[in-house]
Amino acid sequence: MSSQPKGPASYFPSIEQKYGHPVGHWFALLGEHGSGLKHMELVNWLKSEHGLGHGHANALVAHHLAQAK
């Protein structure tokens, strides 16, 4: 049985390495900024304001919104 993360969490190690912040940093930003915004609005915000790539932004937003439910 593999202990590898699945789904959006599988991107977290590369996000932390590439952007130099723990994923908690990005979740805090999404929590502060994301109230009432849709998935793609949040993805586009991370891309335009923070320079994240599409896949990384999408993984963070997907996980963040799933946890908020």
C-alpha positions in Angstrom: 0.0 0.0 0.0 1.4 3.4 -1.0 1.7 6.3 1.3 1.9 8.8 -1.6 -0.7 11.6 -1.4 -3.4 11.4 -4.0 -5.4 14.1 -5.7 -4.5 17.8 -5.2 -2.3 17.0 -2.2 0.1 15.2 -4.6 1.2 18.7 -5.8 1.9 20.1 -2.4 5.6 19.1 -2.1 6.4 20.6 -5.5 4.4 23.8 -4.7 6.4 24.2 -1.4 9.7 23.7 -3.2 9.0 25.9 -6.2 7.4 28.9 -4.4 9.2 28.7 -1.1 6.1 28.8 1.1 4.3 26.0 3.0 0.9 25.1 1.6 -0.6 26.6 4.8 0.5 30.0 3.5 -1.5 29.6 0.3 -4.5 28.3 2.2 -4.4 31.3 4.5 -4.3 33.6 1.5 -7.2 31.8 -0.1 -9.2 32.1 3.2 -8.6 35.8 3.4 -9.2 36.6 -0.3 -11.5 33.8 -1.5 -14.8 34.5 0.3 -17.6 34.1 -2.3 -15.3 33.6 -5.3 -15.7 30.6 -7.6 -13.0 28.0 -8.2 -11.6 29.5 -11.5 -11.7 33.0 -10.0 -9.4 31.9 -7.2 -7.2 30.0 -9.6 -6.8 33.1 -11.8 -6.1 35.2 -8.8 -3.3 33.0 -7.6 -1.8 32.9 -11.1 -2.0 36.7 -11.7 -1.2 38.0 -8.2 1.2 35.4 -7.0 2.7 33.9 -10.2 1.6 30.3 -9.6 1.3 27.9 -12.5 -2.2 26.7 -13.5 -1.8 23.2 -12.1 -0.4 24.3 -8.8 -3.1 27.0 -8.3 -5.8 24.6 -9.3 -4.6 22.0 -6.8 -4.5 24.5 -4.0 -8.0 25.8 -4.8 -9.5 22.4 -5.2 -8.1 21.3 -1.8 -9.1 24.5 -0.1 -12.7 24.4 -1.4 -13.1 20.7 -0.5 -11.9 21.4 3.1 -14.4 24.3 3.3 -17.4 22.0 2.6 
